[in-house]
């Protein structure tokens, strides 16, 4: 009996010491999640999935705070027709942009945004051509019902060839496009998860606007005040 | 007059060093690199210990009781997918709480689920079931950014650490869905950032988590806060007598980790010591060469009335300038590269606590520069003595020959 006790005594068993350290560090470290931001989990693999012809990529970071501050935020919200809201959709969020190359030629961008869904955070990535057309949609993270359908290729393919201009009449706050256009034609694969469907559309529009204002840097006049409708 | 003499001594020493720019620069760089390694190492020593202390203190308890079994296997299996967790019966809590050494106690249940919708190949999400009455008391340092702890002990509610909430974009009043189980919970609290493991934790009432996962009456661990006057070793022995449990004393864990880390540290300290010795030899060599090359000049200075002490001071000042510049450069480099050093250490070490691993404080920089200058002055004694002992006429003649 005493021997059994000794076997489990930390002081006398180096193997057990290491084992205990492992388990304690498991308790200490496992729940640690990645810091917020929207990075690809495995850039090498994910870039190849979205741009199979790519030979390399470059990463850079942009933020609304550094690119124009409150005035730029006002313009972005105006174009979005919705306010940036909540604890985590703030002016200083750093956005990671992946610039994709085939040899020395720029063939596109990948950019992701975090979006609040009904049950958790969504991470919506878009693969864009150099002039801002969607060529790929990737829902990296989804917490909620109907994840399989929202992450399916059939749903993703509906976003192909869309541009920011196609979203101009879509109001994410109300979840309607007036008059109906290309966005109204996007089918919700999980009708009972309408909140998450709207969240995805908002994320796509937000993603395209951020790319427009922070990367393409096109001259855009300030849109109408958020919530004022198209 | 004296003030003037001091200034001119420094100016002469500086000009002497400037005459052989490359050699002086290389010597200073050598000293700088040695100082950089030294400061980074001492900074790591201080930072690692501080972060480990904070991580362990943030647990709020000094002892963790887990189910008996091979913890190594359990940890590995957990890391591989949440299977293989060892459980113990909840009634053990009553046995532990009756011990006089126990100040407070908190039972916990950890459950891990595989979420296939996290990234391309899925990922793990961990939940910590806690007792709403005892856990907040054992960890009074936790404060809320929004909301508060659970309303009832079996409430369908969740409290999220700051980073967990940030990742899931949750706020108080939102819903959270447990993957696999499809159970809906209401977010009632978001914790403030703590810089510890709590930032990424998703807390659920113990009873609720037990119900959701069908683990009624089961626990994975019990945190024990021991009375500060109690004999920890004796209490640990007592805990070991309980059936089917394993006791983890966090003080021991800390000591063991520090012992493991110190092995690597001693090795690097040895390398740093060699680097320091090499740079000291470099200083002696540089200053000695400078003395040999300037024999005639030193001879003329002495012929003009310079005392032995003046020559000694001049050579020593040159050494001090070299060492100070090298030391300051090394300190600057250490400060500048501390984040890179930290990143590399995290990559190399199997276990590293959260928070800063390399802490470089002003006191450490001051001590390192002072130490390097003092060491330099010691190494400059021989060349300075040799210069001061030169006989003027011999010195002038030797160089002419």
Interface residues (C-beta under 8 A of the other chain):
Chain A: X5 X8 X9 X10 X11 X15 X16 X17 X18 X19 X20 X21 X22 X23 X24 X25 X26 X27 X28 X29 X30 X31 X32 X33 X34 X35 X36 X41 X42 X45 X46 X49 X86 X87 X88 X89 X114 X115 X116 X117 X118 X119 X120 X121 X122 X140 X141 X142 X143 X144 X145 X147 X148 X151
Chain B: X55 X59 X64 X66 X68 X70 X71 X72 X74 X75 X76 X78 X79 X110 X112 X115 X116 X117 X118 X119 X120 X124 X126 X128 X145 X146 X161 X163 X164 X165 X166 X167 X168 X169 X170 X171 X174 X175 X176 X177 X179 X182 X184 X190 X197 X199 X200 X201 X202 X221 X240 X241 X246 X247 X248 X249 X250 X252 X253 X256 X257 X260 X351 X353 X354
